[in-house]
Amino acid sequence: MRALLRKEIDELFAARAYWLVLIATSLLLAQSYTDAVNTYREVSTTTALSTLDGIVTPSAGAYDLAIMLLFPFVAIRLVASEKSSDALKLMLQWPVKMRLHIAAKFVVLLFAWMVSLIPFAIAMAIWMTRGGHLHASETLNVLLGYTLRFALTSAIAMAAAALMPGAANAAVVVLAFTIGTWALDFMATGRGGILQRLAEFTPAAVTRTFERGLLRMDVVLVMLAVTALFLTLTSMSLRRGTQWGGGAPAAAALIIAIALCAQVKTSFDVSDSQRNSFPPTEVAKLSRIAQPLEITIYLAAEDPRMSDFSNNVLVKLRRAMREVRVSTPYGARSALFENDDRYGTIVYRLGGKSTVSRSTTEEIVLETIYSLTR
């Protein structure tokens, strides 16, 4: 394994593409940090803005573009170059299993990612030396989200390079996957059901979750399992021939694991302001409610009240209560021309009782729920 890692590191640092990606990422980070600091100074004079929203998230946003458009080429090159030069034929004759080759490439890609985070660390150090404040847990949580996204994108790029003839075709596949996840995220807005549940695990949605200071274990486990699945597909493809069947059980087991990981409900609020949690006294009350809470929201997806209710109330309710079921009759369609007296109302059902409210304020929502309990 040591020899494999040395080989992959030599290939990585010998490639001009990686150095160009580092330079481009550093420039993007510098621009993002400068804009974030200027905006933070202007906004903080009138309203209170957290460093998570004002400094950390906008600065780290540079990696969003780098992961989508730059780093996939580095991952594709590690696999496609060996296929195009017929070095793969020699690798298949080595007394080393293919999964170790893939593991070495993936470890080196993670190392390359850690190197690319140095400009972000420098920017945050400059911010602190100028008197700025950073909360360690929420900052590390944002970096964890981008690291998981990088790992998934790298695994997809490696699988595409193994399956497709040529690096250009592999790059098109990775870009198509990115656009497909955007489309899924857009179509699932306000629809509810299985479509919206799947959209919670798209790269863009995952990034938003971590940028809120929320650490969801289902998201972490699903991202890791999907990454392992694509790495397994890479190994299966490079081995070719009859050896495809050797990795099929592992791939099937990972698919089952993904479905199980999606059912995990554990989450942690690591934000400095605890924005994703009710006060402890309210959490204690809500946790004692055994019946499932059913919420029917008669609001369109583009309505600001819908966004406010989802981000400031539903997130907290799902963390505090055992089961919360949400339905949105309007789905993703516009309600500008709806002639429905129920529009703007939110119906709560709990233990055979129901009540209607129009407020999306946290305090009133809690009072409404308590009115249905003993």
C-alpha positions as CSV (number, residue, x, y, z in Angstrom):
1,M,0.0,0.0,0.0
2,R,2.9,2.3,0.7
3,A,4.3,1.8,-2.8
4,L,0.8,2.5,-4.3
5,L,0.4,5.7,-2.3
6,R,3.9,6.9,-3.4
7,K,3.1,6.1,-7.0
8,E,-0.3,8.0,-6.9
9,I,1.2,11.0,-5.1
10,D,4.0,11.2,-7.7
11,E,1.4,11.2,-10.5
12,L,-0.7,13.7,-8.8
13,F,2.0,16.3,-8.2
14,A,3.5,15.7,-11.6
15,A,0.3,16.7,-13.3
16,R,-0.1,20.3,-14.4
17,A,-3.9,20.0,-14.0
18,Y,-3.7,19.7,-10.2
19,W,-1.5,22.8,-9.9
20,L,-3.8,24.8,-12.1
21,V,-6.8,23.7,-10.0
22,L,-5.0,24.8,-6.9
23,I,-4.2,28.2,-8.4
24,A,-7.8,28.7,-9.6
25,T,-9.2,27.5,-6.3
26,S,-7.0,29.9,-4.3
27,L,-8.0,32.8,-6.5
28,L,-11.7,32.0,-6.1
29,L,-11.2,31.7,-2.3
30,A,-9.5,35.0,-2.1
31,Q,-12.2,36.8,-4.1
32,S,-15.0,35.1,-2.0
33,Y,-13.3,36.0,1.3
34,T,-12.8,39.7,0.2
35,D,-16.4,40.0,-0.9
36,A,-17.7,38.3,2.3
37,V,-15.7,40.7,4.5
38,N,-16.9,43.8,2.7
39,T,-20.5,42.6,2.8
40,Y,-20.3,41.6,6.5
41,R,-19.0,45.1,7.4
42,E,-21.8,46.8,5.5
43,V,-24.6,44.6,6.9
44,S,-23.3,44.4,10.5
45,T,-23.7,48.2,10.9
46,T,-27.5,47.8,10.7
47,T,-28.3,44.2,11.6
48,A,-26.7,41.4,13.6
49,L,-25.1,38.8,11.2
50,S,-23.4,35.7,12.4
51,T,-20.0,34.8,11.2
52,L,-21.3,31.5,9.9
53,D,-23.6,33.3,7.4
54,G,-21.4,36.3,6.8
55,I,-17.9,35.0,6.6
56,V,-17.5,31.2,6.8
57,T,-20.3,30.1,4.3
58,P,-19.6,32.8,1.6
59,S,-15.8,32.1,1.8
60,A,-16.2,28.3,1.6
61,G,-18.6,28.8,-1.3
62,A,-15.6,29.1,-3.6
63,Y,-15.1,25.3,-3.1
64,D,-18.6,24.7,-4.4
65,L,-17.6,25.8,-7.9
66,A,-14.2,24.1,-7.6
67,I,-15.8,20.7,-6.7
68,M,-18.3,20.9,-9.6
69,L,-16.0,22.1,-12.4
70,L,-12.3,21.7,-11.4
71,F,-11.6,18.8,-9.2
72,P,-13.4,16.1,-11.3
73,F,-10.7,16.5,-13.9
74,V,-8.0,15.6,-11.4
75,A,-9.9,12.5,-10.4
76,I,-10.6,11.5,-14.0
77,R,-7.0,11.9,-14.9
78,L,-5.8,9.4,-12.3
79,V,-7.9,6.7,-13.9
80,A,-8.2,7.7,-17.5
81,S,-4.4,8.1,-18.0
82,E,-3.8,4.5,-17.0
83,K,-6.5,3.3,-19.4
84,S,-5.3,5.3,-22.4
85,S,-1.6,4.3,-21.9
86,D,-2.4,0.6,-21.4
87,A,-0.8,0.8,-18.0
88,L,-4.0,-0.8,-16.7
89,K,-2.9,-4.1,-18.3
90,L,0.3,-4.1,-16.2
91,M,-1.6,-3.2,-13.1
92,L,-3.9,-6.2,-13.5
93,Q,-0.8,-8.4,-13.4
94,W,0.5,-7.0,-10.2
95,P,0.1,-9.1,-7.0
96,V,-2.2,-6.3,-5.6
97,K,-6.0,-6.4,-5.7
98,M,-7.7,-3.7,-7.8
99,R,-9.6,-2.4,-4.8
100,L,-6.3,-1.4,-3.2
101,H,-5.4,0.5,-6.3
102,I,-8.7,2.4,-6.1
103,A,-8.3,3.0,-2.4
104,A,-4.8,4.4,-2.9
105,K,-6.1,6.8,-5.6
106,F,-9.0,7.9,-3.4
107,V,-6.7,8.5,-0.4
108,V,-4.4,10.6,-2.5
109,L,-7.4,12.6,-3.8
110,L,-8.4,13.3,-0.2
111,F,-4.9,14.5,0.5
112,A,-5.1,16.8,-2.5
113,W,-8.4,18.1,-1.1
114,M,-6.7,18.8,2.3
115,V,-4.0,20.8,0.5
116,S,-6.6,22.9,-1.3
117,L,-8.1,23.8,2.1
118,I,-4.9,25.7,3.1
119,P,-6.1,29.0,1.5
120,F,-9.3,28.8,3.5
121,A,-7.4,28.2,6.7
122,I,-5.2,31.3,5.9
123,A,-8.3,33.4,5.2
124,M,-9.9,32.4,8.5
125,A,-6.6,33.1,10.3
126,I,-6.5,36.6,8.8
127,W,-10.1,37.1,9.9
128,M,-9.3,36.2,13.5
129,T,-6.1,38.3,13.6
130,R,-8.3,41.3,12.7
131,G,-10.5,40.7,15.6
132,G,-13.1,38.5,14.0
133,H,-14.9,35.7,15.8
134,L,-15.2,32.1,14.7
135,H,-17.1,29.2,16.2
136,A,-15.0,26.1,15.8
137,S,-17.7,23.5,15.6
138,E,-19.8,25.2,13.0
139,T,-16.8,26.1,10.9
140,L,-15.6,22.5,11.0
141,N,-19.1,21.3,10.2
142,V,-19.1,23.4,7.0
143,L,-15.7,21.9,6.0
144,L,-17.1,18.4,6.7
145,G,-20.0,19.1,4.3
146,Y,-17.7,20.1,1.5
147,T,-15.4,17.2,2.2
148,L,-18.2,14.7,1.9
149,R,-19.3,16.5,-1.3
150,F,-15.8,16.3,-2.7
151,A,-15.5,12.6,-1.8
152,L,-18.7,11.8,-3.6
153,T,-17.8,13.9,-6.7
154,S,-14.4,12.2,-6.8
155,A,-15.9,8.8,-6.6
156,I,-18.3,9.6,-9.4
157,A,-15.5,11.0,-11.6
158,M,-13.4,7.9,-11.0
159,A,-16.4,5.6,-11.9
160,A,-17.1,7.6,-15.0
161,A,-13.5,7.4,-16.1
162,A,-13.5,3.7,-15.6
163,L,-16.7,3.1,-17.5
164,M,-16.5,5.6,-20.3
165,P,-13.9,5.6,-23.2
166,G,-11.8,8.7,-22.9
167,A,-11.5,11.5,-20.3
168,A,-13.8,13.9,-22.2
169,N,-16.7,11.4,-22.1
170,A,-16.1,10.9,-18.4
171,A,-16.2,14.7,-17.8
172,V,-19.5,14.9,-19.7
173,V,-21.0,12.2,-17.4
174,V,-19.9,14.0,-14.3
175,L,-21.4,17.3,-15.5
176,A,-24.6,15.5,-16.5
177,F,-24.8,14.1,-13.0
178,T,-24.4,17.5,-11.4
179,I,-27.1,19.0,-13.6
180,G,-29.4,16.1,-12.9
181,T,-29.1,16.7,-9.1
182,W,-29.9,20.3,-9.7
183,A,-33.0,19.3,-11.6
184,L,-34.0,16.9,-8.9
185,D,-33.5,19.6,-6.2
186,F,-35.6,22.0,-8.2
187,M,-38.5,19.6,-9.0
188,A,-38.8,18.3,-5.5
189,T,-39.3,21.8,-3.9
190,G,-42.5,21.8,-2.0
191,R,-43.7,18.4,-3.4
192,G,-43.1,16.3,-0.4
193,G,-43.1,12.5,-0.5
194,I,-40.3,10.3,-1.8
195,L,-39.1,12.9,-4.4
196,Q,-38.4,15.5,-1.7
197,R,-36.8,12.9,0.5
198,L,-34.4,11.9,-2.3
199,A,-33.7,15.6,-2.9
200,E,-32.4,16.0,0.7
201,F,-29.3,14.0,-0.3
202,T,-28.4,15.9,-3.5
203,P,-25.0,17.6,-3.2
204,A,-26.5,21.1,-3.2
205,A,-29.1,20.2,-0.4
206,V,-26.3,18.5,1.6
207,T,-24.2,21.6,1.5
208,R,-27.1,23.8,2.6
209,T,-27.7,21.5,5.6
210,F,-24.1,21.8,6.8
211,E,-24.1,25.6,6.2
212,R,-27.0,25.9,8.6
213,G,-24.8,24.4,11.4
214,L,-26.8,21.2,11.4
215,L,-25.0,17.8,11.4
216,R,-27.4,15.1,10.2
217,M,-26.1,11.6,10.6
218,D,-28.4,10.2,7.9
219,V,-26.9,12.6,5.4
220,V,-23.3,11.7,6.5
221,L,-23.9,8.0,6.3
222,V,-25.7,8.1,3.0
223,M,-23.0,10.3,1.4
224,L,-20.3,7.8,2.7
225,A,-22.3,4.8,1.5
226,V,-22.9,6.3,-2.0
227,T,-19.2,7.2,-2.3
228,A,-18.3,3.6,-1.4
229,L,-20.8,2.3,-4.0
230,F,-19.2,4.4,-6.8
231,L,-15.7,3.3,-5.7
232,T,-16.9,-0.3,-5.9
233,L,-18.3,0.3,-9.4
234,T,-14.9,1.7,-10.4
235,S,-13.1,-1.3,-9.2
236,M,-15.6,-3.7,-10.8
237,S,-15.2,-1.8,-14.2
238,L,-11.4,-1.8,-14.2
239,R,-11.2,-5.5,-13.4
240,R,-13.5,-6.2,-16.4
241,G,-14.6,-9.7,-17.7
242,T,-15.8,-12.4,-15.4
243,Q,-14.5,-10.7,-12.3
244,W,-17.5,-8.3,-12.4
245,G,-19.4,-10.8,-10.4
246,G,-17.0,-10.6,-7.5
247,G,-18.0,-7.1,-6.6
248,A,-21.8,-7.5,-7.3
249,P,-22.5,-8.7,-3.7
250,A,-20.6,-5.7,-2.3
251,A,-22.5,-3.3,-4.5
252,A,-25.9,-4.9,-3.5
253,A,-24.9,-4.6,0.2
254,L,-24.1,-1.0,-0.2
255,I,-27.4,-0.2,-1.9
256,I,-29.2,-1.8,1.1
257,A,-27.0,0.1,3.4
258,I,-27.9,3.4,1.7
259,A,-31.6,2.7,2.3
260,L,-31.0,1.9,5.9
261,C,-28.8,4.9,6.5
262,A,-31.5,7.2,5.2
263,Q,-33.7,6.1,8.1
264,V,-31.3,7.4,10.8
265,K,-32.9,10.4,12.6
266,T,-30.0,11.5,14.8
267,S,-28.8,15.0,14.3
268,F,-26.7,17.6,16.1
269,D,-27.0,21.4,16.2
270,V,-23.4,22.7,16.2
271,S,-24.3,26.3,15.3
272,D,-23.1,29.0,17.8
273,S,-26.7,30.4,18.1
274,Q,-28.4,27.0,18.2
275,R,-30.6,28.1,15.3
276,N,-31.7,24.5,14.6
277,S,-33.1,23.8,18.1
278,F,-35.9,24.8,20.4
279,P,-35.0,25.9,23.9
280,P,-34.3,22.8,26.2
281,T,-37.6,23.3,28.1
282,E,-39.6,23.1,24.9
283,V,-37.6,20.1,23.6
284,A,-38.4,18.3,26.8
285,K,-42.1,18.9,26.3
286,L,-42.2,17.9,22.7
287,S,-40.2,14.8,23.2
288,R,-42.9,13.5,25.6
289,I,-45.5,13.5,22.8
290,A,-45.8,9.9,21.6
291,Q,-48.4,10.4,18.8
292,P,-47.2,11.5,15.3
293,L,-47.8,15.1,14.4
294,E,-49.4,15.6,11.0
295,I,-49.0,19.0,9.4
296,T,-50.8,20.1,6.2
297,I,-49.3,23.3,4.8
298,Y,-51.5,25.2,2.3
299,L,-48.7,27.4,1.0
300,A,-47.0,27.5,-2.4
301,A,-43.3,26.7,-2.6
302,E,-42.4,30.2,-3.7
303,D,-44.3,31.8,-0.8
304,P,-41.8,33.4,1.7
305,R,-43.9,32.1,4.6
306,M,-43.3,28.5,3.3
307,S,-39.5,29.1,3.4
308,D,-39.7,30.7,6.8
309,F,-41.8,27.8,8.2
310,S,-39.6,25.1,6.7
311,N,-36.3,26.6,7.8
312,N,-37.2,28.0,11.2
313,V,-39.9,25.6,12.5
314,L,-40.0,22.3,10.7
315,V,-36.3,21.7,11.1
316,K,-36.6,22.1,14.9
317,L,-39.8,20.1,15.1
318,R,-38.3,17.1,13.4
319,R,-35.3,17.2,15.8
320,A,-37.5,17.5,18.9
321,M,-40.5,15.2,18.2
322,R,-40.5,11.5,17.5
323,E,-42.4,11.7,14.2
324,V,-43.6,14.6,12.1
325,R,-45.5,14.0,8.9
326,V,-45.7,17.0,6.5
327,S,-47.9,17.3,3.4
328,T,-48.1,20.2,1.0
329,P,-51.3,20.0,-1.2
330,Y,-50.1,22.7,-3.5
331,G,-46.9,20.8,-4.3
332,A,-44.5,22.8,-6.4
333,R,-47.2,24.5,-8.5
334,S,-47.7,28.2,-8.3
335,A,-50.6,29.4,-6.1
336,L,-50.9,32.9,-7.6
337,F,-54.1,32.0,-9.4
338,E,-55.5,29.6,-6.8
339,N,-59.1,30.4,-5.6
340,D,-58.9,28.5,-2.3
341,D,-60.0,29.9,1.1
342,R,-57.6,27.5,2.7
343,Y,-54.5,29.1,1.2
344,G,-52.2,30.5,3.9
345,T,-53.5,28.1,6.6
346,I,-51.6,25.3,8.3
347,V,-53.5,22.4,9.7
348,Y,-52.2,20.4,12.7
349,R,-53.5,17.0,13.6
350,L,-52.4,15.1,16.7
351,G,-54.1,12.2,18.6
352,G,-57.4,12.6,16.8
353,K,-57.6,16.4,17.3
354,S,-57.0,19.1,14.8
355,T,-56.6,22.8,14.7
356,V,-55.9,25.5,12.1
357,S,-53.4,28.4,12.2
358,R,-52.0,30.9,9.9
359,S,-48.9,31.8,11.8
360,T,-45.4,30.6,11.0
361,T,-43.9,32.1,14.2
362,E,-42.1,29.7,16.5
363,E,-43.9,30.7,19.7
364,I,-47.4,30.5,18.1
365,V,-46.7,27.1,16.5
366,L,-45.6,25.7,19.8
367,E,-48.8,27.0,21.5
368,T,-50.9,25.5,18.7
369,I,-49.3,22.1,19.2
370,Y,-49.6,22.2,22.9
371,S,-53.3,23.0,22.6
372,L,-53.8,19.6,21.0
373,T,-52.1,17.7,23.8
374,R,-52.8,17.2,27.5
